[in-house]
Amino acid sequence: MALLRGTKRKKPTRPSMRIRASELKDPTWEGASELSGEEMHRKLSGATDYYYRHYKAAILHGYAYDWMLENGYSKYDVKCAKASTGSSISSTLGYYCRMLTMGCPDVHEAHNRYWESLAGTMGTPKPHTEFINKNIKAAIEDGKVHVEKAEALAKQLAKNKENNRKPTIQELLHRAAYQMTDGIECWLEDWIDNGYTPKTVKDFNPVSILRQAGVKQAHSRIIRNLYIDNVNEFVELLTKVSKEDKDDWRLQLEEGYSHMTPVQHKACLEVYRKIVDACDILAAESKANRKPRKVRIRSPEAIVKKLKFKQTDTEYGLASILPADIIYSRILVVFNTKNRKIGLYYARNVDPMGLKREGSGLNVKGTTIKGFDEGKSLQRTVRKPAEFLPQIKKATRAKTEKLFQSLKTTETKLNGRVNGEIILIAAFNK
């Protein structure tokens, strides 16, 4: 049948020669040393064609890096080889490394003789490792320059980052505290130059010096630590110790201050104690003058948001009030639908004006009622809920208490727990 004009003949499709990655299997080299020269030549050619046809260059390069680690090269050498911009690490080198890893002989004498017998060939084939090592060495030398440049740049960036690091709050606090001691240090230098004169100690007023410098509680703690060791040294130095009880530290201490008289020792102790006491005074003043932190006032809705209770109950015809009404109330009426117990929570602290004020009335924490009088807050079982509950759900405070007292069942104390079986019947503020 003739083809219509304008139509093209479809080319016959050929089966794909590509093998799936999961089905790839490296050529095996078992018994390769016993093959003839021609057989070995065909096997090498077939392996070369197999790797070229089915493996990507990146995978073959990876085989080269794996071979390097297995044959005496360091990780740094591999890093340099990867950084090489030349063509030393080629696909050919990669599959040679792979073949050696899989057991291919590095030298095959029969293959060498066969190669020399072929027309047009020159020389004797060299070992694969000679070609591999030569190219790897070239790749390492080429990539080493780039690695060194990258490492130098990384060090410079890290150094710049360290230099540009912002000081922490504690570091800034210590710097400020050290600067605030300039007045004290100047006085100490003049006093030492004048020979530790004891008479001038009474005129030394570190409280005034530090107060003028703006020392606060945090600064005073740091400054105190700077001078407390001096106080301890002179206290120990002025403590009398027998010659038999003197240890090496005591002997070193006496030798260090041997250029001073005992009167000067006492003067130094008084000076450093004045500094430490001044720090304690300023810390106490800062603490006393500190404004109290403003307490965040939470809304009643936020306080009761985690409270678990029963919204409605169709069996008894009850519905709960808004849980926010519990906050600061004087009395809370609850009914447990599971065990038919009705309870009255009485607030421990009651506002006499009947206003909703913080700190008075009932409160809630999580799923628990707080601030109730444990001795007065009681519950009783309702034997006839169909008659009792319709009366109490619309009753006033006085009527509610009267109805509760009319129950003749045994009373038990309430524990403050509220769960999904409890109806919040009413809350009274007055």
C-alpha positions in Angstrom: 0.0 0.0 0.0 1.4 3.3 -1.0 2.0 6.1 1.6 -0.2 9.2 1.3 1.6 12.3 0.2 2.8 14.4 3.1 3.2 11.6 5.5 6.5 10.6 6.9 7.7 7.1 7.3 8.4 6.3 11.0 11.9 5.1 11.8 12.0 1.6 13.4 12.6 2.0 17.1 15.7 0.3 18.5 15.7 -1.3 22.0 17.5 1.0 24.4 21.0 -0.2 25.5 20.8 1.8 28.7 20.7 -0.3 31.9 19.0 0.9 35.0 21.2 2.1 37.9 19.8 -0.5 40.2 20.7 -3.2 37.7 24.3 -2.1 37.0 26.9 -4.7 37.8 30.7 -4.1 37.5 32.7 -6.5 35.3 34.2 -9.3 37.4 37.9 -10.1 37.2 37.9 -13.5 38.8 40.5 -15.7 37.1 41.8 -12.8 35.0 45.4 -13.7 35.6 44.9 -17.0 33.9 43.4 -15.5 30.7 45.2 -15.5 27.5 46.5 -12.2 26.1 43.7 -11.9 23.5 41.0 -12.8 26.1 42.4 -10.2 28.5 42.5 -7.6 25.7 38.8 -8.2 24.9 37.9 -8.1 28.6 39.6 -4.8 29.1 38.0 -3.3 26.0 34.6 -4.6 27.1 35.0 -3.1 30.6 36.1 0.3 29.2 33.0 0.3 26.9 30.7 -0.7 29.8 31.9 2.1 32.1 31.7 4.7 29.4 28.3 3.7 28.3 26.5 3.3 31.7 28.3 5.4 34.3 28.2 9.2 34.6 31.5 11.1 34.9 30.7 12.2 38.5 30.4 8.6 39.6 33.7 7.6 37.9 35.5 10.6 39.6 34.1 9.4 42.9 35.7 6.0 42.3 39.1 7.8 41.9 38.7 9.6 45.2 37.8 6.3 47.0 40.8 4.6 45.5 43.0 7.4 46.7 41.9 6.9 50.3 42.4 3.2 50.1 45.9 3.5 48.7 47.8 5.9 51.0 46.5 9.3 50.0 45.2 11.6 52.8 41.9 13.3 53.0 43.7 16.6 52.3 45.1 15.1 49.1 41.6 14.2 48.1 40.4 17.7 48.9 43.1 19.2 46.7 42.3 16.7 43.9 38.6 17.7 44.0 39.6 21.4 43.8 41.7 20.9 40.7 40.4 22.8 37.6 42.4 20.7 35.2 41.5 17.4 33.5 43.8 15.2 35.5 40.9 13.4 37.3 39.2 12.1 34.2 36.6 9.4 33.6 39.3 7.2 32.3 41.3 7.5 35.5 38.0 6.9 37.4 37.2 3.5 35.7 40.8 2.4 35.9 40.6 2.9 39.7 37.3 1.1 39.8 38.7 -1.9 37.8 41.7 -2.2 40.2 39.4 -2.0 43.2 37.2 -4.8 41.7 40.3 -7.1 41.2 41.7 -6.2 37.8 45.4 -7.1 37.5 47.7 -4.1 37.4 50.0 -5.9 35.0 49.1 -8.8 32.8 52.2 -10.3 31.0 50.2 -12.3 28.5 48.2 -9.2 27.5 51.5 -7.2 27.1 52.9 -9.8 24.7 49.6 -9.8 22.8 49.6 -6.1 22.5 53.2 -6.0 21.2 52.2 -8.6 18.5 49.4 -6.4 17.1 50.1 -4.4 14.0 50.5 -0.6 14.6 51.1 -0.8 18.3 54.2 0.8 20.0 55.9 -0.1 23.2 54.8 -2.2 26.1 51.6 -1.3 28.1 52.5 0.3 31.4 50.8 -0.6 34.8 47.5 1.1 35.4 48.8 2.5 38.7 51.6 4.4 36.9 49.0 6.3 34.8 46.7 6.8 37.9 49.4 8.1 40.3 50.9 10.5 37.6 47.5 12.1 37.0 46.5 12.2 40.7 49.8 13.9 41.6 49.1 16.5 38.9 45.6 17.1 40.2 46.8 17.5 43.8 49.4 20.1 42.8 46.9 22.0 40.7 44.1 21.9 43.4 46.5 22.7 46.3 46.8 26.3 45.2 43.0 26.7 45.2 42.6 25.0 48.6 45.2 27.2 50.2 43.6 30.3 48.9 40.2 29.2 50.2 41.6 28.4 53.6 43.4 31.7 53.8 40.1 33.5 52.9 38.2 31.5 55.5 40.7 32.4 58.2 40.5 36.1 57.2 36.7 36.0 57.3 36.8 34.4 60.7 39.3 36.9 62.0 37.2 39.8 60.7 34.1 38.3 62.3 35.9 38.0 65.6 37.1 41.6 65.4 33.6 42.8 64.6 32.0 40.8 67.4 29.8 42.9 69.6 30.7 42.7 73.3 28.2 41.0 75.6 26.3 42.9 78.3 28.6 41.4 80.9 31.7 42.6 79.1 30.3 46.1 78.8 29.4 46.0 82.5 32.9 45.0 83.5 34.5 47.7 81.3 32.3 50.3 82.8 33.0 49.1 86.3 36.8 49.2 85.7 36.5 52.8 84.5 34.5 53.8 87.5 37.5 52.9 89.8 39.7 55.6 88.3 39.1 57.9 91.2 39.9 55.3 93.8 43.1 54.2 91.9 44.3 57.8 91.6 43.9 58.3 95.4 45.7 55.0 96.1 48.6 55.9 93.8 49.1 59.3 95.6 48.7 57.6 99.0 51.3 55.0 98.2 53.7 57.6 96.8 53.4 59.5 100.1 54.4 56.5 102.1 51.1 54.9 103.2 50.4 57.8 105.6 47.9 56.6 108.2 46.6 60.1 109.0 45.2 60.6 105.5 43.1 57.5 105.6 40.3 59.2 107.5 39.9 61.7 104.6 39.5 58.9 102.1 35.8 58.7 101.1 35.2 55.9 98.5 31.5 56.2 98.8 31.5 59.7 97.5 34.0 58.8 94.7 31.9 55.8 93.5 28.6 57.7 93.8 29.9 60.5 91.6 31.1 57.9 89.1 27.5 56.6 88.9 28.1 53.1 90.4 25.0 51.0 90.6 24.4 47.6 92.2 25.8 45.5 89.3 29.0 47.7 89.1 29.5 47.6 92.9 29.5 43.8 92.9 32.3 43.8 90.2 34.3 46.5 92.0 34.0 44.7 95.3 35.6 41.6 93.8 38.6 43.7 92.7 39.5 44.7 96.3 38.2 41.9 98.5 41.4 39.9 98.1 43.4 42.8 99.4 41.3 42.9 102.5 41.7 39.1 103.1 45.5 39.4 102.6 46.0 42.1 105.2 43.6 40.4 107.6 45.7 37.3 107.4 48.9 39.3 107.7 47.8 41.0 110.8 46.7 37.8 112.4 49.3 36.6 114.8 50.7 33.1 114.0 53.5 31.2 115.8 56.6 30.3 113.9 55.7 26.6 114.0 52.3 27.2 112.4 53.6 29.4 109.5 53.2 27.7 106.2 54.8 28.7 102.8 51.9 31.0 101.9 52.3 32.9 105.2 56.0 33.2 104.7 55.6 34.5 101.2 52.9 37.0 102.4 55.2 38.4 105.1 58.1 38.6 102.6 55.9 40.5 100.1 54.9 43.2 102.6 58.2 43.3 104.5 58.9 46.8 103.2 55.9 48.1 105.2 55.5 48.6 109.0 52.7 47.0 111.0 51.1 50.5 111.3 51.1 50.7 107.5 49.6 47.2 107.3 46.7 48.4 109.5 46.3 51.5 107.4 46.1 49.4 104.2 43.5 47.1 105.7 41.4 50.2 106.7 41.6 51.6 103.2 40.6 48.5 101.4 37.8 47.8 103.9 36.5 51.3 103.2 36.3 50.4 99.5 34.6 47.1 100.1 32.1 48.7 102.6 31.4 51.5 100.1 30.5 48.9 97.4 28.1 47.2 99.9 26.5 50.6 100.8 26.0 51.6 97.2 24.5 48.1 96.4 22.1 48.4 99.3 21.1 51.9 98.1 20.5 50.8 94.6 18.4 47.9 95.7 16.3 50.1 98.0 15.8 52.8 95.4 15.0 50.4 92.6 11.5 50.7 91.3 9.4 47.6 91.8 8.6 45.7 88.7 5.2 46.4 87.5 3.0 43.4 87.9 1.2 42.4 84.8 -2.6 42.3 85.5 -4.3 39.5 83.8 -7.9 39.7 82.7 -10.4 37.2 84.2 -10.8 35.6 80.8 -7.1 34.9 80.5 -7.0 33.5 84.1 -9.8 30.9 83.4 -8.9 30.0 79.8 -7.6 26.5 80.9 -10.5 25.7 83.3 -12.3 22.5 82.3 -16.0 22.4 83.1 -19.3 21.2 81.6 -21.1 23.8 79.4 -24.6 22.3 79.5 -26.4 19.2 80.8 -29.6 18.2 79.1 -30.5 15.6 81.7 -30.8 18.2 84.5 -31.5 21.2 82.3 -28.5 23.2 83.5 -26.1 25.5 81.8 -22.8 26.9 83.2 -22.2 30.6 83.8 -19.2 32.4 82.2 -16.1 31.1 84.0 -14.7 34.6 84.2 -17.5 35.4 86.7 -15.7 33.2 89.3 -12.8 35.7 89.6 -13.0 37.8 92.7 -16.5 36.4 93.6 -17.5 35.6 97.2 -19.5 32.4 96.6 -19.4 29.9 93.8 -22.1 27.2 93.4 -21.2 24.1 91.5 -23.0 20.8 90.6 -21.3 17.5 89.8 -23.6 15.8 87.2 -21.8 12.4 87.8 -22.4 12.0 91.5 -25.2 14.5 92.0 -23.3 16.6 94.5 -23.9 20.3 94.9 -21.2 22.5 96.5 -20.6 26.0 97.7 -17.2 27.6 97.6 -16.8 30.5 100.1 -14.0 33.0 99.5 -11.3 33.2 102.2 -10.6 37.0 101.6 -13.7 39.0 101.0 -13.8 42.6 99.9 -16.2 44.4 102.4 -17.4 46.7 99.7 -18.4 43.8 97.5 -16.2 45.1 94.6 -14.1 43.0 92.3 -10.6 43.7 93.5 -7.4 41.8 93.0 -6.4 39.8 96.0 -10.0 39.4 97.2 -12.5 36.7 96.5 -12.1 33.4 94.6 -9.5 32.8 91.9 -8.5 30.1 89.4 -5.2 28.5 88.6 -5.3 26.0 85.8 -8.3 23.7 86.6 -8.4 24.5 90.3 -10.3 27.0 92.4 -8.1 29.1 94.6 -8.6 31.4 97.6 -11.6 29.4 99.1 -12.2 28.7 102.8 -11.5 25.0 103.2 -13.4 24.7 106.4 -16.5 26.5 105.2 -16.6 25.2 101.6 -18.8 22.1 101.6 -20.8 19.8 99.3 -23.8 17.6 99.7 -25.6 14.9 97.6 -28.9 15.9 96.0 -31.4 13.0 96.4 -34.2 14.6 94.3 -32.4 16.7 91.6 -35.6 17.1 89.6 -37.2 19.1 92.5 -34.1 20.8 93.9 -32.1 22.0 90.9 -34.9 24.1 89.3 -35.1 26.1 92.5 -31.5 26.7 93.0 -30.5 27.7 89.4 -32.5 30.9 89.7 -32.1 31.6 93.4 -30.4 34.5 95.1 -27.4 34.1 97.4 -29.5 34.0 100.5 -32.0 31.6 99.0 -29.1 29.4 97.6 -27.6 29.0 101.1 -31.0 28.3 102.6 -31.7 25.6 100.0 -28.2 24.1 100.6 -28.9 23.9 104.3 -32.2 22.1 103.7 -30.3 19.1 102.3 -30.0 16.4 105.0 -27.3 14.3 103.3 -23.8 14.0 104.6 -21.6 17.0 103.9 -17.9 16.7 102.7 -15.2 19.2 102.1 -14.5 20.6 98.6 -11.0 20.2 97.1 -11.1 22.9 94.5 -10.9 20.6 91.5 -13.1 21.3 88.5 -13.5 18.8 85.7 -15.7 18.1 82.7 -18.6 16.8 84.8 -19.1 20.0 86.9 -21.7 22.7 86.0 -20.9 26.2 87.2 -24.4 27.2 88.4 -23.8 30.6 89.9 -21.3 33.1 91.3 -22.2 35.8 93.8 -20.2 38.9 94.6 -22.3 40.2 97.5 
